[in-house]
């Protein structure tokens, strides 16, 4: 069985108070995009979960974690061989690993006719990673709490031309959260959700509701990433932002030609991807 495991971007990411479980509450808008990994699953004598990247540890792979969670619930399911061909860059804020985990949940459910409900797949995926639940249904969704409490956003479509620019830098997520704790978490963290959804519907991305709280830390520690965002805006993007806690900056452009022109500027120096939102 072969599945497409899509990436995501965050249209705004607000971090709130620290939870008792060690995570932070947040508010974000997830948008699934057309960049994807290929996930192949087939029955095998022994379990394995491998990728085409040697830097990904098999035991820590979210595909492995997803299978083990399903094995706990269904001890009689056979072993499988999972092969993941990575196209989504890692440590990028694009949710590739989380998406792989969700794809394994959906794939195993289908392959062995487990008859899991959508609610059950969401629950299992939430134990894989904070973002994995989003990829069960994908599209455009509002995420709250750890990001696993999701609400489908209907009758809203963002402009279809999105450019991703990925520098060869790795952002340290734990340090980013610590910095936020020192600088942002004592501020007013109320987000007017109805206003956010209304401005999203009107594609009004200039609102402060669509900022990414991690940008202050990331641009301070990696000025190059901040420069990329400014240049994307200079090249005609109607909105640009850091995605998640990773190093990727995305720009939403009014036309395909404008996105391609910007990609031509960045591609000699960085990994670039022209993608579309998935409805």
C-alpha positions as a Markdown table, in Angstrom:
| # | Residue | x | y | z |
|---|---|---|---|---|
| 1 | Unk | 0.0 | 0.0 | 0.0 |
| 2 | Unk | 1.3 | 3.4 | -1.0 |
| 3 | Unk | 0.2 | 6.7 | 0.6 |
| 4 | Unk | 1.0 | 10.3 | 0.1 |
| 5 | Unk | 2.0 | 12.0 | 3.3 |
| 6 | Unk | 1.5 | 15.7 | 2.9 |
| 7 | Unk | 3.3 | 18.7 | 4.6 |
| 8 | Unk | 1.7 | 21.7 | 6.4 |
| 9 | Unk | 2.4 | 25.3 | 7.1 |
| 10 | Unk | 1.2 | 27.3 | 10.1 |
| 11 | Unk | -0.8 | 30.5 | 9.3 |
| 12 | Unk | 0.1 | 32.1 | 12.6 |
| 13 | Unk | 1.2 | 30.3 | 15.7 |
| 14 | Unk | 0.5 | 31.7 | 19.2 |
| 15 | Unk | 2.0 | 30.0 | 22.3 |
| 16 | Unk | 0.2 | 30.4 | 25.6 |
| 17 | Unk | 0.7 | 28.9 | 29.1 |
| 18 | Unk | 2.6 | 25.8 | 30.0 |
| 19 | Unk | 0.4 | 22.8 | 30.7 |
| 20 | Unk | 0.8 | 20.3 | 33.6 |
| 21 | Unk | 2.0 | 17.7 | 31.0 |
| 22 | Unk | 4.9 | 19.9 | 30.1 |
| 23 | Unk | 3.5 | 21.0 | 26.8 |
| 24 | Unk | 2.2 | 24.5 | 26.0 |
| 25 | Unk | -1.3 | 25.5 | 25.0 |
| 26 | Unk | -1.3 | 27.2 | 21.6 |
| 27 | Unk | -3.5 | 28.6 | 18.9 |
| 28 | Unk | -2.7 | 28.0 | 15.2 |
| 29 | Unk | -4.2 | 27.6 | 11.8 |
| 30 | Unk | -2.8 | 24.6 | 9.9 |
| 31 | Unk | -2.9 | 24.5 | 6.1 |
| 32 | Unk | -2.0 | 21.2 | 4.3 |
| 33 | Unk | 0.2 | 21.7 | 1.2 |
| 34 | Unk | 1.0 | 19.7 | -1.8 |
| 35 | Unk | 4.6 | 18.7 | -0.9 |
| 36 | Unk | 4.5 | 15.1 | 0.2 |
| 37 | Unk | 6.5 | 12.0 | 1.2 |
| 38 | Unk | 5.7 | 8.6 | -0.2 |
| 39 | Unk | 4.9 | 6.0 | 2.5 |
| 40 | Unk | 4.8 | 2.3 | 1.5 |
| 41 | Unk | 3.4 | -0.3 | 3.9 |
| 42 | Unk | 3.4 | -4.1 | 3.3 |
| 43 | Unk | 3.0 | -7.1 | 5.5 |
| 44 | Unk | 6.4 | -8.7 | 6.4 |
| 45 | Unk | 7.9 | -11.3 | 8.7 |
| 46 | Unk | 9.6 | -8.8 | 10.9 |
| 47 | Unk | 8.8 | -5.1 | 11.6 |
| 48 | Unk | 10.9 | -2.3 | 10.1 |
| 49 | Unk | 10.4 | 1.4 | 9.4 |
| 50 | Unk | 13.1 | 2.9 | 7.2 |
| 51 | Unk | 13.6 | 6.1 | 5.3 |
| 52 | Unk | 16.0 | 7.2 | 2.6 |
| 53 | Unk | 17.7 | 9.5 | 5.2 |
| 54 | Unk | 20.3 | 8.0 | 7.4 |
| 55 | Unk | 19.8 | 10.8 | 9.9 |
| 56 | Unk | 16.4 | 9.5 | 10.9 |
| 57 | Unk | 16.6 | 7.0 | 13.8 |
| 58 | Unk | 14.2 | 4.0 | 13.1 |
| 59 | Unk | 13.1 | 3.7 | 16.8 |
| 60 | Unk | 12.3 | 7.5 | 17.0 |
| 61 | Unk | 10.5 | 7.6 | 13.6 |
| 62 | Unk | 6.9 | 8.6 | 14.0 |
| 63 | Unk | 6.0 | 5.8 | 11.7 |
| 64 | Unk | 7.4 | 3.3 | 14.2 |
| 65 | Unk | 5.7 | 5.0 | 17.1 |
| 66 | Unk | 2.3 | 4.9 | 15.2 |
| 67 | Unk | 2.7 | 1.2 | 14.4 |
| 68 | Unk | 3.5 | 0.4 | 18.1 |
| 69 | Unk | 0.5 | 2.3 | 19.3 |
| 70 | Unk | -1.7 | 0.3 | 16.9 |
| 71 | Unk | -0.1 | -2.9 | 18.0 |
| 72 | Unk | -1.0 | -2.2 | 21.6 |
| 73 | Unk | -4.6 | -1.8 | 20.5 |
| 74 | Unk | -4.6 | -4.7 | 18.0 |
| 75 | Unk | -2.0 | -7.2 | 19.2 |
| 76 | Unk | -2.9 | -9.6 | 16.4 |
| 77 | Unk | -2.0 | -7.4 | 13.5 |
| 78 | Unk | 0.9 | -8.7 | 11.4 |
| 79 | Unk | 4.4 | -7.2 | 11.3 |
| 80 | Unk | 4.9 | -4.7 | 8.5 |
| 81 | Unk | 7.7 | -3.2 | 6.5 |
| 82 | Unk | 7.3 | 0.6 | 6.3 |
| 83 | Unk | 9.4 | 2.4 | 3.7 |
| 84 | Unk | 9.3 | 6.2 | 3.7 |
| 85 | Unk | 10.7 | 8.2 | 0.8 |
| 86 | Unk | 11.3 | 11.7 | 2.2 |
| 87 | Unk | 10.7 | 14.8 | 0.0 |
| 88 | Unk | 9.6 | 17.0 | 2.9 |
| 89 | Unk | 12.8 | 18.5 | 4.5 |
| 90 | Unk | 13.3 | 17.6 | 8.1 |
| 91 | Unk | 13.7 | 20.1 | 11.0 |
| 92 | Unk | 11.8 | 22.5 | 8.8 |
| 93 | Unk | 8.5 | 23.2 | 10.6 |
| 94 | Unk | 6.6 | 21.5 | 7.9 |
| 95 | Unk | 5.4 | 18.5 | 9.9 |
| 96 | Unk | 6.8 | 15.8 | 7.8 |
| 97 | Unk | 7.4 | 13.3 | 10.6 |
| 98 | Unk | 4.0 | 14.0 | 12.1 |
| 99 | Unk | 2.4 | 13.5 | 8.7 |
| 100 | Unk | 4.3 | 10.2 | 8.3 |
| 101 | Unk | 2.9 | 9.0 | 11.6 |
| 102 | Unk | -0.7 | 9.8 | 10.6 |
| 103 | Unk | -0.2 | 8.1 | 7.2 |
| 104 | Unk | 0.8 | 4.9 | 9.0 |
| 105 | Unk | -2.3 | 5.1 | 11.2 |
| 106 | Unk | -4.5 | 5.4 | 8.2 |
| 107 | Unk | -2.6 | 2.9 | 6.1 |
| 108 | Unk | -2.6 | 0.2 | 8.8 |
| 109 | Unk | -6.3 | 0.8 | 9.4 |
| 110 | Unk | -7.0 | 0.2 | 5.7 |
| 111 | Unk | -4.5 | -2.6 | 5.1 |
| 112 | Unk | -5.8 | -4.8 | 7.9 |
| 113 | Unk | -9.5 | -3.6 | 7.9 |
| 114 | Unk | -9.3 | -2.5 | 11.5 |
| 115 | Unk | -12.5 | -0.3 | 11.1 |
| 116 | Unk | -11.1 | 2.5 | 13.2 |
| 117 | Unk | -13.4 | 5.5 | 13.4 |
| 118 | Unk | -12.2 | 8.9 | 12.5 |
| 119 | Unk | -12.3 | 9.8 | 16.2 |
| 120 | Unk | -10.2 | 6.8 | 17.1 |
| 121 | Unk | -7.6 | 7.6 | 14.5 |
| 122 | Unk | -7.4 | 11.2 | 15.8 |
| 123 | Unk | -6.9 | 9.9 | 19.3 |
| 124 | Unk | -4.1 | 7.5 | 18.3 |
| 125 | Unk | -2.4 | 10.1 | 16.2 |
| 126 | Unk | -2.5 | 12.6 | 19.1 |
| 127 | Unk | -0.3 | 10.2 | 21.0 |
| 128 | Unk | 2.2 | 10.0 | 18.1 |
| 129 | Unk | 2.9 | 13.8 | 18.1 |
| 130 | Unk | 1.1 | 17.1 | 18.8 |
| 131 | Unk | 0.7 | 17.7 | 15.0 |
| 132 | Unk | -0.1 | 14.2 | 13.8 |
| 133 | Unk | -3.9 | 14.5 | 14.5 |
| 134 | Unk | -4.1 | 17.3 | 11.9 |
| 135 | Unk | -3.0 | 15.1 | 9.1 |
| 136 | Unk | -5.9 | 12.6 | 9.6 |
| 137 | Unk | -8.3 | 15.0 | 7.9 |
| 138 | Unk | -5.8 | 17.7 | 6.6 |
| 139 | Unk | -7.1 | 20.7 | 4.7 |
| 140 | Unk | -7.4 | 23.9 | 6.6 |
| 141 | Unk | -8.0 | 23.6 | 10.4 |
| 142 | Unk | -7.8 | 25.6 | 13.6 |
| 143 | Unk | -5.7 | 23.9 | 16.2 |
| 144 | Unk | -5.8 | 24.6 | 19.9 |
| 145 | Unk | -4.5 | 23.1 | 23.2 |
| 146 | Unk | -1.4 | 21.2 | 22.1 |
| 147 | Unk | -2.6 | 21.5 | 18.5 |
| 148 | Unk | -4.5 | 18.2 | 18.7 |
| 149 | Unk | -7.9 | 19.8 | 19.3 |
| 150 | Unk | -9.0 | 20.6 | 15.8 |
| 151 | Unk | -11.8 | 22.4 | 14.0 |
| 152 | Unk | -12.3 | 22.2 | 10.3 |
| 153 | Unk | -12.4 | 25.7 | 8.6 |
| 154 | Unk | -14.9 | 25.6 | 5.8 |
| 155 | Unk | -15.8 | 28.1 | 3.1 |
| 156 | Unk | -12.3 | 29.6 | 3.3 |
| 157 | Unk | -9.6 | 29.2 | 0.7 |
| 158 | Unk | -6.2 | 30.9 | 0.9 |
| 159 | Unk | -4.5 | 32.0 | -2.4 |
| 160 | Unk | -3.1 | 29.0 | -4.2 |
| 161 | Unk | 0.5 | 30.0 | -4.9 |
| 162 | Unk | 2.9 | 29.3 | -2.0 |
| 163 | Unk | 6.7 | 29.4 | -2.0 |
| 164 | Unk | 8.7 | 27.6 | 0.7 |
| 165 | Unk | 12.3 | 28.6 | 1.3 |
| 166 | Unk | 14.4 | 26.3 | 3.5 |
| 167 | Unk | 17.9 | 27.4 | 4.6 |
| 168 | Unk | 20.4 | 24.8 | 5.9 |
| 169 | Unk | 19.8 | 25.8 | 9.5 |
| 170 | Unk | 18.3 | 23.9 | 12.4 |
| 171 | Unk | 16.2 | 25.7 | 15.0 |
| 172 | Unk | 16.4 | 24.3 | 18.6 |
| 173 | Unk | 12.8 | 23.9 | 19.6 |
| 174 | Unk | 13.4 | 23.5 | 23.3 |
| 175 | Unk | 15.4 | 26.7 | 23.5 |
| 176 | Unk | 12.8 | 28.5 | 21.4 |
| 177 | Unk | 10.1 | 27.5 | 23.9 |
| 178 | Unk | 12.3 | 28.7 | 26.8 |
| 179 | Unk | 12.8 | 32.0 | 25.2 |
| 180 | Unk | 9.1 | 32.4 | 24.7 |
| 181 | Unk | 8.5 | 31.6 | 28.4 |
| 182 | Unk | 10.8 | 34.5 | 29.3 |
| 183 | Unk | 9.4 | 37.0 | 26.8 |
| 184 | Unk | 5.9 | 36.3 | 25.8 |
| 185 | Unk | 4.0 | 34.0 | 28.1 |
| 186 | Unk | 3.4 | 36.8 | 30.7 |
| 187 | Unk | 1.7 | 38.9 | 28.0 |
| 188 | Unk | -2.0 | 38.9 | 27.1 |
| 189 | Unk | -2.5 | 35.6 | 25.3 |
| 190 | Unk | -6.2 | 36.0 | 24.5 |
| 191 | Unk | -6.9 | 35.3 | 20.8 |
| 192 | Unk | -10.2 | 36.4 | 19.4 |
| 193 | Unk | -11.0 | 33.2 | 17.4 |
| 194 | Unk | -14.0 | 34.6 | 15.6 |
| 195 | Unk | -12.0 | 37.6 | 14.4 |
| 196 | Unk | -9.1 | 35.3 | 13.4 |
| 197 | Unk | -11.5 | 33.2 | 11.3 |
| 198 | Unk | -13.2 | 36.2 | 9.7 |
| 199 | Unk | -9.9 | 37.8 | 8.7 |
| 200 | Unk | -8.7 | 34.5 | 7.4 |
| 201 | Unk | -11.8 | 34.3 | 5.3 |
| 202 | Unk | -11.0 | 37.7 | 3.9 |
| 203 | Unk | -7.3 | 36.8 | 3.4 |
| 204 | Unk | -6.4 | 39.6 | 5.7 |
| 205 | Unk | -3.0 | 38.2 | 6.8 |
| 206 | Unk | -1.7 | 41.6 | 8.0 |
| 207 | Unk | -3.5 | 41.2 | 11.3 |
| 208 | Unk | -1.4 | 40.5 | 14.4 |
| 209 | Unk | -3.5 | 37.4 | 14.8 |
| 210 | Unk | -1.4 | 35.7 | 12.1 |
| 211 | Unk | 2.0 | 36.3 | 13.6 |
| 212 | Unk | 4.2 | 33.4 | 14.6 |
| 213 | Unk | 5.4 | 33.9 | 18.2 |
| 214 | Unk | 8.6 | 31.9 | 17.5 |
| 215 | Unk | 9.9 | 34.5 | 15.0 |
| 216 | Unk | 11.3 | 36.8 | 17.7 |
| 217 | Unk | 13.6 | 34.0 | 18.9 |
| 218 | Unk | 14.4 | 32.5 | 15.5 |
| 219 | Unk | 15.2 | 35.8 | 13.8 |
| 220 | Unk | 17.4 | 36.8 | 16.8 |
| 221 | Unk | 19.4 | 33.6 | 16.8 |
| 222 | Unk | 19.3 | 33.1 | 13.0 |
| 223 | Unk | 19.1 | 36.5 | 11.3 |
| 224 | Unk | 19.4 | 34.9 | 7.9 |
| 225 | Unk | 15.9 | 33.5 | 8.3 |
| 226 | Unk | 14.5 | 36.9 | 9.1 |
| 227 | Unk | 16.2 | 38.3 | 6.0 |
| 228 | Unk | 14.6 | 35.6 | 3.9 |
| 229 | Unk | 11.1 | 36.6 | 5.2 |
| 230 | Unk | 11.8 | 40.3 | 4.4 |
| 231 | Unk | 13.0 | 39.4 | 0.9 |
| 232 | Unk | 10.0 | 37.3 | 0.2 |
| 233 | Unk | 7.8 | 40.2 | 1.1 |
| 234 | Unk | 9.9 | 42.5 | -1.1 |
| 235 | Unk | 9.4 | 40.1 | -4.0 |
| 236 | Unk | 5.6 | 40.6 | -3.8 |
| 237 | Unk | 4.2 | 38.1 | -1.3 |
| 238 | Unk | 1.0 | 39.2 | 0.4 |
| 239 | Unk | 2.0 | 37.3 | 3.5 |
| 240 | Unk | 5.2 | 35.6 | 4.7 |
| 241 | Unk | 5.9 | 33.8 | 7.9 |
| 242 | Unk | 8.1 | 31.2 | 9.7 |
| 243 | Unk | 6.3 | 27.8 | 9.6 |
| 244 | Unk | 6.0 | 26.2 | 13.0 |
| 245 | Unk | 9.2 | 26.1 | 15.0 |
| 246 | Unk | 11.4 | 25.1 | 12.0 |
| 247 | Unk | 13.6 | 27.1 | 9.7 |
| 248 | Unk | 11.3 | 27.2 | 6.7 |
| 249 | Unk | 9.8 | 30.5 | 5.6 |
| 250 | Unk | 6.8 | 30.5 | 3.3 |
| 251 | Unk | 5.3 | 33.3 | 1.2 |
| 252 | Unk | 1.8 | 33.4 | -0.2 |
| 253 | Unk | 1.8 | 35.1 | -3.6 |
| 254 | Unk | -1.1 | 36.6 | -5.7 |
| 255 | Unk | 0.0 | 34.9 | -8.9 |
| 256 | Unk | 2.0 | 31.9 | -10.1 |
| 257 | Unk | 4.3 | 34.1 | -12.0 |
| 258 | Unk | 5.2 | 36.1 | -8.9 |
| 259 | Unk | 5.9 | 32.9 | -6.9 |
| 260 | Unk | 8.1 | 31.5 | -9.7 |
| 261 | Unk | 10.0 | 34.8 | -9.9 |
| 262 | Unk | 10.7 | 34.7 | -6.2 |
| 263 | Unk | 11.7 | 31.0 | -6.4 |
| 264 | Unk | 14.2 | 31.9 | -9.2 |
| 265 | Unk | 15.8 | 34.5 | -6.8 |
| 266 | Unk | 16.1 | 32.0 | -3.9 |
| 267 | Unk | 16.8 | 28.7 | -5.6 |
| 268 | Unk | 20.5 | 29.2 | -6.2 |
| 269 | Unk | 21.1 | 29.5 | -2.5 |
| 270 | Unk | 18.3 | 27.6 | -0.7 |
| 271 | Unk | 16.0 | 24.6 | -1.1 |
| 272 | Unk | 12.8 | 26.0 | -2.6 |
| 273 | Unk | 9.4 | 24.5 | -3.3 |
| 274 | Unk | 6.4 | 26.0 | -5.1 |
| 275 | Unk | 3.4 | 24.4 | -3.6 |
| 276 | Unk | -0.4 | 24.7 | -3.4 |
| 277 | Unk | -2.8 | 24.5 | -0.5 |
| 278 | Unk | -4.9 | 21.3 | -0.3 |
| 279 | Unk | -8.5 | 22.0 | 0.4 |
